Amino acid sequence: MNERKLSVTHALIIINAVVFFVGIMVQREALLGISFPQAPKTSVFEITCAYSWFTCFLEGQLWRLITYQFVHANFGHILFNMWALYFFGPAVEQAMGPRRFLAYYLACGVAGALFSSLLAGMNLYTPLPEVPQNELICNQLAAFAGYEGHVRCWEMIPLVGASASIYGVMVACAFMYPDVMISLIFPPVTLRLRTFALIIIGIASATILFNLSNAGGEAGHLGGIIMGALIMLAWKYRILNRFR
């Protein structure tokens, strides 16, 4: 009898769920992802695993480019992400194979974090206004963490969630099955997968352009989308070249 192996998609969902619920139970005082006395309680995973330019590059904790993808801010955040992964992930994993799918998923997440920092550093959106009071707080936190240099506010903002990875998975699905019809609960419409992908790209771009709520998160989404599109284009034309 052949044993059924756990798919990468399902393993990712389980890991994300375990991290989220353990994080609810194990919390410490922290501000902007930095342990700080008398600060609000936050998940221990957000403190140790969330991505920010400060923790990742100024403190050298490069693993956060991967670990932040398994941490979520609240129940709604993880619910949407895991539902989308459950819906889109299996088809992409089957087409790519487990190892390539995992590498693709993580690469889109890494790109999301870096792209978010890139746009913030270029002042294309403002995650936290660069006013004297905010700058003072951010630099006090950096000093408390042992960093002696000056930091800008955007460098301290923590980023969490699998959204960039999952948006990359959506892009892969749209490349592979562009004319598949999907039905949305809200709004209650049915549309092609390719059209859906273009809509989410438009929403992310508009949110960043007008610096709307969650511009940093949408910048991450757009980074995952761009990386996903680049990888899928390379994959597509390599496949086509085989038949020339």
Secondary structure, 3 states (H helix, E strand, C coil): CCCCCCCHHHHHHHHHHHHHHHHHHCEEEEECCEECCCCCEEEHHHHHHCECHHHHHHCCCCCHHHHHHHCCCCHHHHHHHHHHHHHHHHHHHHHHCHHHHHHHHHHHHHHHHHHHHHHHHCCCCCCCCCCHHHHHHHHHHHHHCCCCCCCCHHHHCCECCCHHHHHHHHHHHHHHCCCCEEECCCCCCEEEHHHHHHHHHHHHHHHHHCCCCCHHHHHHHHHHHHHHHHHHHHHHHHHHHCCC
